[in-house]
């Protein structure tokens, strides 16, 4: 009995040691983890959701820091506000690293970089040009002034919280000033430069930051364990389609697919693809706050193209549709930043492709209308039949394996002779003697 108890106690002791060792290893790993997030592209709501998820994971796992690798030409104000607010209230140190070389943190990226506890740039990167612009509409001068003043005050307050130069940060908004990595360091908009991620992690070791709660934290990257948290497939897909050029391509594919289905009912596949592309395009356009006048002009172009298929307008509707398509494409993201505009070359390419496609469909319809009917009763006219009985003038002929009652227009036809069908009257064929060319001797 005693041996059993001792054995049981020993097992409990060893199990306890194992649990303690496991918990210790987990705590040590968590305490030295560095969460690495990556943003490459326009700042849209899905990016805000991704960063919120990544920062929340870093907080829950007790990471020593959360590094955001940033490369963006700008984006939407509402998504930027969400990201900045999340960074300012983060419970772990947030490091924004504009990288790799050649990248930039323009417009919305400037606010995000300045909001970080530690702001770092790689050599050859730039930051700035954060003047607010309207997406989808022209702002009145008074409204533009108010928005600029709001953005200026906002970036000043962010810079003051992080101990950066508020005047230099404000110039990025009021004068759309841009800074190289060296200029940003000199203007006290960033803390230091780093050639790569390893260099950055070495330089943030021992740096003291103050969290939103007022707690001062010293970053310790000794024996750190990097944990890269990329976008999941759904986030990546939504981020890809949340791009002005992709949205425009989706809208164009939807138009082509639906026109194909309307001109050839029953194909199903083009209509299905067109419908899916249309829904994805509407999602993307809604996220990007597209100018709906541009969307309506593109839909009008679609309507004119379809009308051309059923109306002998001799190309007038097609010309109107192409004009509407071009104007709609140009104003789709008008008065927006360069990051939110449709590429002009893409507009030209889509217009040419659409014109060629509509012309091809119309040509196919015309050729189909001129083509001789090959099925049904009308398709029998001009066909050759073989007399099965004597036609005097009435008898039976064989056509495509079917027996028909036939009447010859003149003369008599003997069994086995060939005749040509000239007319179909109900279930009776009118035929004539088939003329054959005689060979010259």
PyMOL commands that set and color helices and strands:
alter all, ss='L'
color gray80, all
select helices_A, chain A and resi 2-32+45-60+77-88+108-115+141-161+166-174+181-186+197-204+233-241+244-263+269-287+292-310+316-331+338-340+344-370+378-380
alter helices_A, ss='H'
color red, helices_A
select strands_A, chain A and resi 33-40+65-71+94-98+104-106+118-121+126-128+178-180+192-193+208-210+216-218+225-228+384-387+394-399+402-408+418-425+428-433
alter strands_A, ss='S'
color yellow, strands_A
deselect
rebuild
show_as cartoon
